[in-house]
């Protein structure tokens, strides 16, 4: 057992249990990001990848867009501002944002790790992400897979 990882997940569970969500619970996509929205023939947006759909804290669905702008630079400040203006809430201003971000980053590292054998770029990406989690290094060089 990797005691470092066990300790990390234990700490994250404790922090999550102490969160006070500010938005009312509701439908949650589970992996809400621009990559899971397609346009149909009429131009209407359609959500895909609904395997994580649930009822829960809506802050969770705002998280990825915030992280993609804040931690990774995958969205510009202008794109993020348009998202916040459209939704009406900036999850990055909520005190629980760092906790949800850390949980999501851990999940993202685990996902890449389980794809090491199937995706040629995953092994190098997994090593880079583990090192960043351990050291607190920037996530700006994380590549989407």
N, C-alpha and C positions, 0 to 999 in steps of 0.2 A: 504494500500500500504506500502511496506517495503521501507522506504526512504533510508536506507543504500544501498539496492540493486539498487534502482533507481539512486542513486548518483554514484555508481560504474559503472553502464552501461553508464551513461552520460559521465563520465570521460574517459572510454575506447573508446567511439565513438569519442570524441574530439581527443584523441591520435591517433586513427586509421586514422582520416582525415588528420593528419599532417605527416603521413608516406611517405617516398620516397622509393619506391620499386626499387631494383637494378637489378633484373632479368626481362627479357621481359615477359609480360603477355602471358599466354598460357593455354592449357588444365589443369584443376585442378580436381583431384579425389574428394577432399573434406574431406576424412577420410583416407588418405594414411598412412597405418601402416602395419607392418608385419602380423597382423591378417587378413588383407584383401587381402592377396596374397596366392593363392593356386598353386600347381603344377598339370598339367594335366598328362595323361598317358605317354607322351613322356618326361616329366620333365620340360616342358616349363612353366614359371610363368604366371599366369592368375589373373588379378585384379577382385575382386568381390566387392559387396556393392557400386554400382555406383549411389545411389540416391542423392549424393551431387555433382555429376559431373557438372562442369561449365567451363567457360573461366574466368581467373582472375590471381591474383598474384601467381606465382609459389612458392614463399616463404611459402605460406600456406601449401602446400603439404610436405614441408621439415620439418615443425614445429613439428609434432608428434614424429618423430624419434629423433629429438633433445631433446624434452621434456622428452621422455622416458629414455634417457641417462642422461640428465642434472638434471631434477627435481625429477624423480622417481627412478632412478637406475634400470629400467627394461631392459636396454641394457647396456652392458659393454662399457668401453672406447674404447676397440679394435673393437667391433661391430660398434660403432658410427664412428670411424675413417675409417673403411672399407666403410661404407655408404657414407661418405663425399668424400673419394677418388673416389668412383664409380660415384658419381653425379657431382663432380667437384666444389662444393660450400658448405661452412659451414654456415648455416643460423644463428648459434649462434654468429658468428662474426659480423653480421649485426646489426646496431643500432636499428632497429625495432623489433628485436627478443623479447625483454621483453614485448612489447605491444601485439604482436600476442600471445605470451605465456599466458599473463594474460587473453586475450579474450578466448583463447581455454580452459584454466582452468575453467573459468566461465561457458562455455558451457558444460564442463565435469561434473561440479557440478549440473547444471540444468538437464542434462540427467540422472544422478543417482537419483536425486530428483523425477523425473517423473516415476521412476521404483520402488519406495519404496513399493508400494502395490503388485507388481508382483514378486519381487526378495527378498527372505528373508534376504540376507546380505546387501541389499541396504540401509535400514534405518540407520544402524550403520555407514555405509560408507558415507552416505549423511551428517550425523551429524559431522563426523570427517572432511569432506571436507569443510563444512561451517565454522567450527571453524578455520581451517587453512587459509581460505580466509580472515576471519575477523582479525586474529592475525598475519598473515604473517609467520606462523609456517612452518616447513619443510613439504614437500609433500612426503617424502620418505616412509611414512607408508600408502599412498594411494594404495588401492588394485585394480587391474583391474577387472572389472565385465563384 
